[in-house]
Each structure stands twice: as structure tokens, then as C-alpha cells.
Amino acid sequence: MSDEYDPKSSQSLFGLIGQLPGLLVALLKAELAQLTSQLKAKAINAGIGIGMFLGAAVLLFFLMEALVIAAVFALALVFPGWLAALLTAAGLLIIAGILGLIGILRFKKVTPIVPAETTASVKEDINAIKGMGKYDH
């Protein structure tokens, strides 16, 4: 029977206390590794969101004149000039709105900035050190 208590196989109190600093250092390293991986993922999403907003701004700023003039002239062949200008402006507004919505959706992945998984894990570790809650043996 391997489930029986064998006092010779258990460690002394001093041996267990001697292992405590190493275990705490390993725990802190693991928590910091988890924190950095979560913050990197959030930073990547924030960067992509900022890039989308910048893409929308560049499109609206640098390409506005050329697109508006070309679209108005092209549509003026079929529609009256005022309607051609209005349709061109509506198309540009739709493109800017789509890019803006993509940027907003990427930013929603970033919030909240506090990494919830790491916070919960640290709370579990503190409770385990205090002797409360669930923890691995």
C-alpha cells in the first residue's frame, strides 16, 4: 500500500522552510512571465488599432483630393454634377467609417488594461500561502 503514511519519507520542518524561498522565487518568476505575455498581447492589439486609425487618417488626408476629383468627374458623366459630388462624399464616408470601426473593435480587445488572468492567479497564490482556497500540492 503506497497510500500509507511513512514518517521516514517526510521532510523535516527545517527542510520545508529551507525550500520556501526557492519556491516563492519560482512562483514570482512564473507570475511575471504570465504578466509579460498578457501585456505583450494587449500591446499588439493596441498597435494594430492605432495602425488602423492612422490608415484611416492617411486615406482621408492624402487621398481625399484625388479620389474626390476623379469620382466626381466620373460620376458627372452619368449624373448631374451635384449628385456625383454627393455620391463620392458618401462613398468616402463609408470607407472611413469601416476603418474607424475596425480600429474601435481592436481597441476593445485591449481594455481592461489590467491583466485579469494574472490578477486572479496572484490572488489564488496569496490565498494558498495563507492556507485558504484551492492550491496544488
Residue pairs with C-beta under 8 A, 6 or more apart in sequence:
11 19
27 125
31 118
31 121
31 122
31 125
34 115
34 117
34 118
34 121
35 115
35 118
38 115
38 117
38 118
39 115
42 109
42 110
42 113
42 115
45 106
45 107
45 109
45 110
46 106
46 107
46 110
48 106
49 103
49 104
49 105
49 106
49 107
49 109
49 110
50 103
52 99
52 102
52 103
52 106
53 99
53 100
53 103
55 99
56 96
56 99
56 100
56 103
59 95
59 96
59 99
60 92
60 96
64 92
67 88
67 92
68 85
68 88
68 89
68 92
71 84
71 87
71 88
71 91
72 81
72 84
72 85
72 88
73 84
74 84
75 83
75 84
75 85
75 87
75 88
76 84
78 84
79 87
124 133
124 134
124 135
125 135
127 133
127 135
128 134
128 135
